[in-house]
Amino acid sequence: MKSSPLLRFIANEQHYSEVVQSVANVKHNLWIGTADIKDMYVKRNNIAIPFLKILSELIERKVNVRLIHAKEPGRNFRKDFDKYPALIAGLERVLCPRVHFKMIIFDLQTVYIGSANLTGAGLGMKSKYTRNFETGIYTNDIKLVNNAITQYDEVWMGKHCPQCKRKAYCGDRIDACLI
């Protein structure tokens, strides 16, 4: 029996309760695209832990975790990052200053597309009184998922790099690998 397609409007604190909480259930692939990236915390058993710990645990379970972000993260993110050797060895990461999309692709079957960056005020466990007003779509609609995968993969593979006019600001010259 075929289930009906999932298509949900996500707003404000639902980004944490529905989108971020789904990350821990990924089995094979987690692709994250964000313009801004900061240290972000999530709750596990009523204890706040860095989101990076969740990503590290996924990598240790052999989940492919990719991250595209537009600028270097802050000092607190870096401090947390350095605590998890699995991230250093296993996180696939690209910095592209032109990325402004925000999306999370779960096992290449479900996608969040919206306004929230990978920050505490965007996706993290902030209270409804301190978080950003965010909106997005969470879906397994095959056309939307495939379009998100295509856009993400084109940036990941450097498709736009040869014509890019922002190379002076790019820390990870993807196109250098294509030559």
Phi, psi and omega in degrees: 000124184277130179278157180287151181299145177272127175209105183235139170278128182246131179226144170047241186293346175296337177301321178282309188290331184250321185275303184295322179295336179288338183302317183297341182269000181294139183255326188231313186221134173228115179246123182242130174236130183206148176281315184243145180219126179222170176297135184223141182242150178229162179262138171223120182052044179063020176240133177282126177232155177296139174303328179299331176296320178298314179298319179298317179296322176299314180298319177297332176274009178074023173280135176282115181245121178244143179224124171247128178219160190267338181214164180295138178288165181286175183299319181295322176299313182299319179298315177294318181304316184292349178281347188238093181304329180298327178293318181298317182276328192241347180283122175273124188221140175225135174256123178226112184294349179269351181290124173233352179290155174233113179207151173229125180250121184257114176051029179055025182233336182224149182218143166255129175231122183188205187261346190280127172279170177277070180223164177300317182285340179268297184250345188285191187268027177298157177285164181296346181268349181237356182271165176287157171276113185237159177213151179189180179238136176240119189208158169244015176303121189301323179293316179294317179298313180296321177295320178295316178300315181299311180298314180301311183296324178297318177292315182303319183274357176081024182305322185268354185299318183302328181260002187294136179262011181243021183301331180296340183254003186267122179275344186236044184329087181300321184294340178296331178282342184270349185277000000 
